[in-house]
Amino acid sequence: MPSKLDPHIAMIEGWLAAQPQLTALAIVGRLSEKYPDEFGTRQHTIVQRLLRAHRRKAAEQLAAQEPLSVATTAAPLPGVVDGSGYVGPDPPTAPPTEQAWKATWRDRLVDIGSTAAMAPSG
C-alpha cells in the first residue's frame, strides 16, 4: 500500500542529509507548512516510521562500509589505574542509604542519615 509520504521522500531525505538530527515532529512541521491540506500532527507516526527506517538503513550502510577495528580505531588502554593521582575528597564507600548524609538547613548543619536527628527549631 502506498504511503502518503512516498511523493515527499526525496525532499525529506534532503532535509535529513542537511540536518541529520531532525526529529519526526520537525519534519511533520515542515511538511504541514508546505502542504497544510495533506499534513498535520496526525501524520507524526508515519514520519516516525520513515525516520526510523531511514536511520537504520544509514547505520547499516555505514557499518558495511567501515568494519570496526578496535586495534586501529581505539586508543591504547592505559595500564593499571589505581587512582593515586586523585586529589579530591574521599569517595563514599557505603551505599547512600547507609551513609549519614549532611545537609545545611537555614545555616545549620543537619544530619539527615541519623534517626535521632531532628530539624532544628526556631
C-alpha contacts under 8 A as a table, 3 or more apart, distances in Angstrom:
res1	aa1	res2	aa2	distance
2	P	6	D	6.85
3	S	6	D	5.36
4	K	7	P	7.28
5	L	8	H	5.23
5	L	9	I	6.02
5	L	46	I	7.97
5	L	47	V	7.75
6	D	9	I	5.44
7	P	10	A	7.58
8	H	11	M	5.37
8	H	12	I	6.24
9	I	12	I	5.03
9	I	13	E	6.01
10	A	13	E	5.13
10	A	14	G	6.20
11	M	14	G	5.03
11	M	15	W	6.38
12	I	15	W	5.06
12	I	16	L	6.24
12	I	27	I	7.32
13	E	16	L	4.95
13	E	17	A	6.04
14	G	17	A	5.04
14	G	18	A	6.36
15	W	18	A	5.25
15	W	19	Q	5.93
15	W	20	P	7.61
15	W	22	L	7.96
16	L	19	Q	4.87
16	L	20	P	4.50
16	L	21	Q	7.33
16	L	22	L	6.51
17	A	20	P	5.75
19	Q	22	L	5.91
22	L	26	A	6.14
22	L	27	I	6.88
23	T	26	A	5.19
23	T	27	I	6.37
24	A	27	I	5.09
24	A	28	V	6.12
24	A	44	H	6.36
24	A	47	V	5.60
24	A	48	Q	5.23
24	A	51	L	6.76
25	L	28	V	5.06
25	L	29	G	6.05
25	L	41	T	7.81
25	L	44	H	6.33
26	A	29	G	4.98
26	A	30	R	6.26
27	I	30	R	5.11
27	I	31	L	6.15
27	I	47	V	7.42
28	V	31	L	5.02
28	V	32	S	5.98
28	V	39	F	6.91
28	V	40	G	6.60
28	V	41	T	6.77
28	V	43	Q	6.93
28	V	44	H	6.19
28	V	47	V	6.96
29	G	32	S	5.14
29	G	33	E	6.24
29	G	40	G	7.33
29	G	41	T	7.88
30	R	33	E	5.15
30	R	34	K	6.41
31	L	34	K	5.19
31	L	35	Y	5.73
31	L	36	P	7.45
31	L	39	F	6.12
31	L	40	G	7.91
32	S	35	Y	4.98
32	S	36	P	4.50
32	S	37	D	7.60
32	S	38	E	7.09
32	S	39	F	4.66
32	S	40	G	5.46
33	E	36	P	5.71
35	Y	38	E	5.47
35	Y	39	F	6.09
36	P	39	F	5.55
36	P	40	G	6.96
39	F	42	R	7.49
39	F	43	Q	6.29
40	G	43	Q	5.89
40	G	44	H	7.63
41	T	44	H	5.40
42	R	45	T	7.25
43	Q	46	I	5.57
43	Q	47	V	6.38
44	H	47	V	5.21
44	H	48	Q	6.12
45	T	48	Q	4.98
45	T	49	R	6.31
46	I	49	R	5.07
46	I	50	L	6.22
47	V	50	L	4.99
47	V	51	L	6.00
48	Q	51	L	5.05
48	Q	52	R	6.03
49	R	52	R	5.13
49	R	53	A	6.18
50	L	53	A	5.20
50	L	54	H	6.02
51	L	54	H	5.00
51	L	55	R	6.09
52	R	55	R	5.27
52	R	56	R	6.09
53	A	56	R	5.09
53	A	57	K	6.08
54	H	57	K	5.21
54	H	58	A	6.20
55	R	58	A	5.01
55	R	59	A	6.08
56	R	59	A	5.12
56	R	60	E	6.16
57	K	60	E	5.12
57	K	61	Q	6.18
58	A	61	Q	5.13
58	A	62	L	6.15
59	A	62	L	5.06
59	A	63	A	6.09
60	E	63	A	5.08
60	E	64	A	6.11
61	Q	64	A	5.08
61	Q	65	Q	6.18
62	L	65	Q	5.19
62	L	66	E	6.31
63	A	66	E	5.51
63	A	67	P	5.82
63	A	68	L	7.62
64	A	67	P	6.25
68	L	73	T	7.79
69	S	72	T	5.63
69	S	73	T	6.04
69	S	74	A	7.95
70	V	73	T	5.38
70	V	74	A	5.30
71	A	74	A	6.16
78	P	81	V	7.47
83	G	86	Y	5.47
92	P	95	P	7.64
94	A	98	E	6.10
94	A	99	Q	6.23
95	P	98	E	5.54
95	P	99	Q	6.58
96	P	99	Q	5.14
96	P	101	W	7.78
97	T	113	G	7.74
98	E	113	G	7.54
99	Q	113	G	6.26
100	A	111	D	6.43
100	A	112	I	6.36
100	A	113	G	3.87
100	A	114	S	6.01
101	W	111	D	6.17
101	W	112	I	5.53
101	W	113	G	5.21
102	K	109	L	6.85
102	K	110	V	5.92
102	K	111	D	4.87
102	K	112	I	5.86
102	K	113	G	7.41
103	A	109	L	5.98
103	A	110	V	5.46
103	A	111	D	6.63
103	A	112	I	6.85
104	T	107	D	5.89
104	T	108	R	5.46
104	T	109	L	4.68
104	T	110	V	5.96
105	W	108	R	5.27
105	W	109	L	6.35
105	W	110	V	6.58
108	R	120	P	7.91
110	V	117	A	7.18
110	V	118	M	7.70
110	V	119	A	6.80
110	V	120	P	7.83
111	D	114	S	5.95
111	D	117	A	5.90
112	I	115	T	7.79
112	I	117	A	6.56
113	G	117	A	7.78
114	S	117	A	5.40
